[in-house]
C-alpha cells in the first residue's frame, strides 16, 4: 500500500471515529448547534419585528387571540398553566435538546431572559420525551431559563408549525403578535424593544 493511500485511510478513519463518538455520546447536537451559532451572529435569521411587518400580519384581520388552555409542568414538578400568565407579555419557545438550531439559539435567549425577565414571562417548552434531559441541559449550561414540559395537549395554534424551534410572542392583551419558525438571535436591541412594547 502506498504511503499516501495509507495516510488518507488513517485520516478518514479518524474522521469517521470522531463522528461516531459524537453521535453515540449525543454531543453531535451541541457541535452542530455551536456551528449554527455562527450563522446567528450574521443577523440573517433574526425575526422581522419592524412595525410594517408586524402590522401587516394583523392589519386586515382581527388579532389572533391566544388559547391559554395549556397545562405546564416546571423543572420542580409543579403544575401551572399558561392561563396563570394572562395579562403579561409571554415569550413562548418550543424546543428540544436533540435539535441543533434550538441549542444554537439558547445562549441568546438566556441573555435576553436576564435582561427582561422582570417584565416578560419566558416559557421554554421542551418537547423532549425525557424532560430530565432538558433539565440537565439547562443546568449544565447555566442558562437558568424557566423550562417546562407540556402537561396537556398543545392548543391547535401552537401545533401549526412542525418546525422547532418556533417562538411565539403573546402580548399583554392575549394577542399572538409574532410567530418565528426556526432559530434566531433574540438578544438584539431591536427585538428587545419590540418585546417590551407588547405590555
KOLVEXVEX-196236 format. One record per residue: residue in three letters; x, y, z of N, C-alpha, C in turn. Coordinates in steps of 0.001 Angstrom, whole numbers. Each point is the difference from the previous one (the first is absolute). Layout:
N
   residuo        nx        ny        nz       cax       cay       caz        cx        cy        cz
       Ala         X         Y         Z         X         Y         Z         X         Y         Z
...
***
This chain:
199
   residuo        nx        ny        nz       cax       cay       caz        cx        cy        cz
       Unk       845     -1184         0      -845      1184         0       885      1240         0
       Unk      -369       940      -834       783      1231       -98      -154       819      1277
       Unk      1096       688       413       -71       816      1220     -1094      1068       -61
       Unk      -214       578     -1192     -1006      1046      -149     -1410      -576       221
       Unk      -237     -1193      -556     -1299      -661       163      -217      -382      1453
       Unk      1049      -521       629       -74      -396      1407      -328      1209       873
       Unk       627      1152      -282      -241      1230       759     -1455       452      -176
       Unk      -516       -80     -1224     -1388       394      -268      -976      -903       751
       Unk       272     -1309        -4      -873      -927       717         1       282      1497
       Unk      1160       316       551        90       327      1426      -794      1267       310
       Unk       137      1019      -873      -731      1255       208     -1512      -231       -57
       Unk      -454      -778      -998     -1436      -306       -97      -462      -799      1215
       Unk       827      -942       423      -338      -803      1173      -162       855      1242
       Unk       907       953       192       -82       902      1154     -1277       846       -88
       Unk      -282       540     -1185     -1197       819      -198     -1262      -804       324
       Unk       -75     -1225      -517     -1170      -848       245      -107      -346      1483
       Unk      1129      -294       640       -13      -333      1428      -510      1182       835
       Unk       461      1211      -329      -457      1191       725     -1497       190      -209
       Unk      -463      -159     -1244     -1429       156      -301      -836     -1016       772
       Unk       457     -1246        55      -727     -1041       731       -42       320      1490
       Unk      1124       410       562        45       343      1428      -954      1150       305
       Unk         4      1048      -834      -909      1138       205     -1454      -448       -69
       Unk      -308      -873      -949     -1379      -463      -148      -422      -867      1176
       Unk       843      -957       370      -334      -933      1083      -142       724      1331
       Unk       840       984       250       -60       729      1273     -1056      1099        -9
       Unk      -579       285     -1154     -1009      1050       -95       579      1391      -135
       Unk      1307       107       -61       638      1318       -89      -107       618     -1387
       Unk      -402      -797     -1002      -114       545     -1359      -981      1164       -44
       Unk     -1062       -58       815      -989      1083        28       655      1301       444
       Unk       816       -71      1045       641      1212       506      1070       518      -955
       Unk       702      -907      -670      1021       422      -966      -666       700     -1189
       Unk     -1080      -594      -511      -722       625     -1111      -605      1328       458
       Unk      -568         4      1202      -570      1236       557      1040      1094       129
       Unk      1201      -376       416      1083       977       117       327       607     -1362
       Unk        38      -840     -1032       275       491     -1353     -1125       919      -476
       Unk     -1235      -347       331     -1135       824      -419       -37      1341       731
       Unk       605        61      1166        91      1271       725       736      1046      -831
       Unk       962      -450      -802       712       908      -894      -937       598     -1038
       Unk      -963      -797      -467      -999       513      -952      -873      1043       683
       Unk      -390      -264      1237      -830       963       736       716      1338       169
       Unk      1307       -59       160       778      1232       208       -58       928     -1211
       Unk      -336      -550     -1169       -79       833     -1202     -1245       878        -9
       Unk     -1018      -369       776     -1244       760        32      -962      -353     -1123
       Unk       353      -957      -847      -846      -366     -1134     -1298      -689       411
       Unk       -14      -606      1165     -1164      -782       411      -797       656      1113
       Unk       233      1276       259      -720       679      1071     -1465       174      -364
       Unk      -884       -34       995     -1418       204      -292      -229      1426      -495
       Unk      -916       145      -949      -310      1321      -545     -1031       657       909
       Unk       432       968       775      -887       671       948      -235      1457      -378
       Unk       284       340     -1247      -273      1371      -427     -1508       227        76
       Unk      -394      1218       279     -1417       299       178      -810      -388     -1225
       Unk       584       188     -1185      -714      -334     -1218      -320     -1497       -58
       Unk       960      -839       345      -227     -1438      -116      -980      -492      1050
       Unk       107       514      1219      -903      -441      1058     -1404       512      -281
       Unk      -132      1270      -418     -1311       547      -315      -619      -703     -1203
       Unk       820      -372      -951      -510      -654     -1207      -664     -1329       335
       Unk       472      -657      1044      -582     -1279       375     -1414       152       535
       Unk      -300      1142       605     -1289       151       668      -842      1141      -540
       Unk       503       776      -956      -729      1188      -434     -1326      -328      -678
       Unk       -84     -1079      -768     -1227      -343      -717      -841     -1023       754
       Unk       470      -460      1113      -706     -1033       739       -84       394      1462
       Unk      -940      -642       689       -79       206      1447      1245      -627       630
       Unk       463       556      1110      1164      -598       666      -273     -1466       355
       Unk      1032      -803       -39      -136     -1416       346        46      -119      1521
       Unk     -1104      -409       580       -72      -178      1450       631     -1339       380
       Unk       730         5      1087       709     -1198       443      -914      -890       832
       Unk       111     -1281      -228      -682      -995       826       956      -328      1155
       Unk      -354       455      1203       851      -192      1174      -176     -1377       640
       Unk      -783      -871      -623      -309     -1298       581      1161      -977      -212
       Unk      1075       232       739      1186      -853       -83       593      -177      1382
       Unk       -36     -1212       487       632      -308      1290      1503      -130      -211
       Unk       764       461       985      1456       -27       -63       550      -659      1261
       Unk      1037      -796      -171       690      -606      1149      1415       553         4
       Unk       404       618      1106      1334       606        60      1053     -1019       427
       Unk      1236       445       103      1112      -910       290         6      -523      1437
       Unk      -919       507       836      -134      -507      1377     -1212      -927       125
       Unk      -729      -166     -1101     -1178      -855         9     -1285       740       327
       Unk        67      1313       186     -1191       786       290      -835       175     -1264
       Unk     -1309       -61       169      -906       178     -1136      -546      1424        25
       Unk        85       640     -1134      -552      1340      -168      -723        10     -1342
       Unk      -378      1166      -446      -730       106     -1259       397      1282      -705
       Unk      -116        -5     -1300       236      1225      -757      -974      1081       463
       Unk     -1173      -431       440     -1022       910       522       536       849      1155
       Unk       918      -557       785       573       731      1140       805      1218      -443
       Unk       373        44     -1277       806      1106      -514      -829       989      -830
       Unk     -1320      -158        47      -881       916      -744       282      1430       452
       Unk      -115       939      -926       236      1435       212      1485       325       172
       Unk       855      -953      -378      1445       247        -5       529      -288     -1405
       Unk      1124       603      -323       658      -310     -1268       667     -1370       160
       Unk      -209      -871      -980       541     -1362        81       900      -279     -1204
       Unk      1183      -503       301       949      -501      -999       -87     -1516       110
       Unk      -707      -632      -942      -214     -1446        12       850      -638     -1086
       Unk       912      -879       411       932      -621      -940      -145     -1514        81
       Unk      -281      -641     -1149       -59     -1457       -77      1370      -501      -445
       Unk       586      -894       779      1373      -427      -259       214     -1428       501
       Unk      1177      -545      -298       393     -1319       506      1526       -82        28
       Unk       519      -828       874      1458      -125       128       624      -687     -1202
       Unk      -773      -794      -750       529      -711     -1167       -20       861     -1259
       Unk      -413      1244       113      -169       897     -1140      1151      1011       -54
       Unk       958      -158      -953      1140       917       -60      -370      1486      -106
       Unk      -999       399      -819      -347      1426       -32      -523       510      1344
       Unk      -688      -885       747      -479       388      1339      1189       276       916
       Unk       961      -890       -42      1215       146       808       757      1262      -414
       Unk         4       294     -1298       730      1163      -511      -562      1310       530
       Unk     -1325       109       121      -593      1275       411       -98       177      1518
       Unk       220     -1055       755      -157        69      1459       847      1081       692
       Unk      1289       134      -331       770      1049       698      -583      1394      -187
       Unk      -517       297     -1205      -595      1308      -238     -1317       166       754
       Unk      -781     -1075        78     -1250        65       765       315       196      1481
       Unk      1023      -696       493       392       147      1408       430      1438       297
       Unk       708       595      -950       433      1395       177     -1207       934        35
       Unk      -935      -196      -924     -1221       806       -21      -778      -186      1298
       Unk      -108     -1225       450      -724      -299      1238       584       770      1172
       Unk      1305        15       113       644       732      1099      -317      1495       -57
       Unk      -139       541     -1206      -226      1436      -168     -1447       426       229
       Unk      -964      -889      -290     -1411       423        69      -876      -907       865
       Unk       590      -875       796      -790      -998       727      -998       593       991
       Unk       202      1246       433      -950       621       914     -1220       544      -728
       Unk        74        91     -1328     -1092       603      -776      -655      -960      -986
       Unk       648     -1124      -268      -499      -968      -984        54     -1392       619
       Unk     -1057      -784      -218       -27     -1387       464       602      -877     -1093
       Unk       969      -806       361       617      -935      -937      -542     -1399       277
       Unk      -505      -631     -1048      -465     -1381        84       798      -774     -1040
       Unk      1049      -650       463       850      -812      -863      -560     -1420        60
       Unk      -825      -345      -998      -762     -1236        17       766     -1119      -697
       Unk       554      -900       803       791     -1110      -527      -912     -1071      -585
       Unk       351      -439     -1204      -732     -1085      -648       764     -1313        78
       Unk      1014       -39       879       751     -1238       217      -929     -1056       599
       Unk       143     -1251      -432      -794     -1076       605       404      -199      1464
       Unk      1272       182       286       505      -104      1367       318      1415       486
       Unk      -887       564       815       145      1380       458      1282       195       806
       Unk       496     -1070       630      1240       107       774      1190       415      -865
       Unk       -29      -370     -1285      1073       423      -910        13      1515      -138
       Unk     -1185       589       -99      -107      1460      -110       454       671      1293
       Unk      -389      -570      1130       395       554      1303      1519       -56       141
       Unk       591     -1153      -327      1460      -157        90       718       971      -929
       Unk      -516       160     -1218       595       915      -973       -16      1433       539
       Unk     -1132       443       491      -147      1359       535       960       235      1169
       Unk       109      -974       887       890       131      1162      1472       -43      -404
       Unk       328      -941      -894      1401      -162      -422       521      1237      -698
       Unk      -851       617      -793       397      1202      -743       -99      1268       846
       Unk      -646       -80      1153      -129      1172       875      -919      1072      -561
       Unk      -986      -401      -811      -890       987      -613     -1020       570       981
       Unk      -417      -787       982     -1002       433       977     -1297       457      -656
       Unk      -350      -633     -1101     -1240       332      -686     -1161      -753       637
       Unk     -1185       623        44     -1172      -710       517      -483     -1014     -1039
       Unk       301     -1273       232      -369     -1026      -983     -1189      -805       514
       Unk      -802      -424      -953     -1215      -745       297      -126     -1143      -996
       Unk      -852      -944       366      -433     -1038      -925     -1513        85       -49
       Unk      -616      -334     -1131     -1461        89       -62      -660      -949       997
       Unk     -1001       512       705      -784      -821       917     -1348      -342      -602
       Unk      -238       489     -1205     -1229      -275      -745       330       155     -1485
       Unk      -968      -295      -828       217       143     -1441       197      1470      -347
       Unk       872       264      -969       210      1374      -450     -1245       496      -716
       Unk      -428      1237       269     -1086       574      -793       377       -24     -1479
       Unk      -998      -108      -849       215      -143     -1442       901      1096      -561
       Unk      -146      1233       486       783      1096      -559      1498      -156       252
       Unk       383      -808       975      1412      -263       247       461     -1302      -655
       Unk      -908      -669      -705       351     -1199      -748       111       285     -1490
       Unk      -203      1257      -382       -32       357     -1414      1371      -125      -672
       Unk      1031       -58       805      1342      -118      -555       611     -1329       395
       Unk       529      -706      -993       720     -1237       309      1482       300       186
       Unk       352      1282       -88      1387       441       134       300       314      1456
       Unk      1134      -482       465       505       515      1275      1448       413      -240
       Unk       426      1052       642      -777       801       931     -1035       864      -713
       Unk     -1091       257       703      -979      1002      -407      -268       860      1215
       Unk       -11      1305      -215      -226       948      1088     -1265       794      -264
       Unk      -823       108      1037     -1245       774       -57       113      1145      1011
       Unk      -367      1197      -438       -56      1141       913     -1466       356       199
       Unk      -410        15      1256     -1382       297       369        13      1320       771
       Unk      -825       939      -428       -10      1288       694      -864       -64      1253
       Unk         0      1071       777      -717        32      1274     -1511       -53      -182
       Unk      -481       242     -1217     -1436       -75      -277      -414     -1374      -506
       Unk       928      -936       -32      -326     -1359      -425        20      -213     -1498
       Unk       669       906      -727       114      -139     -1446      1320      -654      -378
       Unk       -58      -890      -970      1217      -590      -547       558      1007      -996
       Unk      1081       679       368       505      1105      -819      1180      -390      -886
       Unk       634     -1138       283      1126      -416      -836       191     -1508       118
       Unk       217      -629     -1148       389     -1412       -50      1265       -56      -833
       Unk      1062      -557       576      1241      -157      -755       375     -1470       -15
       Unk        46      -589     -1199       364     -1407      -163      1479       -84      -323
       Unk       706      -841       734      1438      -149      -204       775       802      1030
       Unk      1302      -165       -46       856       661       991       128      1486      -297
       Unk       335       749      1045       194      1444      -151       839       514      1155
       Unk       540      1197      -195       689       702      1081      -999       984       590
       Unk      -504      -311      1184     -1008       847       638       599      1041       942
       Unk      1299        22       140       598       934       964       420      1321      -649
       Unk      -630       352     -1122       316      1273      -643      -796      1126       658
       Unk       485      1218      -116      -711      1156       551     -1352       168      -680
       Unk       -49      -233     -1312     -1248       153      -744     -1070      -955       523
       Unk       385     -1259       228      -983      -968       484      -413       326      1427
       Unk       959       382       826      -321       335      1391      -994      1163        53
       Unk       226       994      -829      -915      1149       -51     -1398      -444      -431
       Unk       -74      -857     -1024     -1270      -535      -474      -711      -744      1132
       Unk       728      -835       705      -567      -823      1062      -584       877      1108
       Unk       744      1001       412      -452       839      1113     -1169       898      -394
       Unk      -236       194     -1286     -1140       792      -463     -1304      -779       116
       Unk        74     -1289       252     -1196      -828         9      -735        31      1337
       Unk       470       800       947      -632        82      1323     -1334       733       -69
***
